[in-house]
Amino acid sequence: MPTQLGKRFVCEVCNTEVLVTKAGEGDLECCGKPMEMQQPRPLPSSD
């Protein structure tokens, strides 16, 4: 699966976060395990 520009990934073991600044082929790994893509955080509601 290609990495997409602007996506954030996190390591489940050491909590390292990575921001993709250049898209490419392959998977991201840290601590010997694949990194998980972070879900977007919800924006605070404006009242």
N, C-alpha and C positions, 0 to 999 in steps of 0.2 A: 504494500500500500504506500503510495507516495505521500511524503509529508507536504502539508499545505502551508503557504506563507501566512503568518499571523496566528497560527494555532499554538496553544500552550500545552506542554506535556509535563507530567510530574512522575517522579520515581516513588514507588510505593515503599521502598526500603529506607531511603535516606531523605526523602521529601525534597530533593533537588527539583527545581522548576526550570524548564527550557522554553524559550520563545523562538519559534522558527522564523529566521530572517531571510532564508533562501530555500525555496522549495526544491525537492529532489526525490529520487527514488530511495527505497529502503525504509527500515524501521529504526527508531531511536531506542537505544538500550542504556541502562545504568545499573550498576551493581549486578551485572549478569542477567538481568531480566528486562523484558520490553517495558518501555515507559507507557503510561496511560494518558490519553488525551483528557485534559480538564474540560469540564462542562462550563459554559459561560455563567457568570454570576448574575443574578437578577439585579436590575437597576432599582434604586430606591424610588418609591412612588412620590410624585410631586402633588401636593395638595393645594 
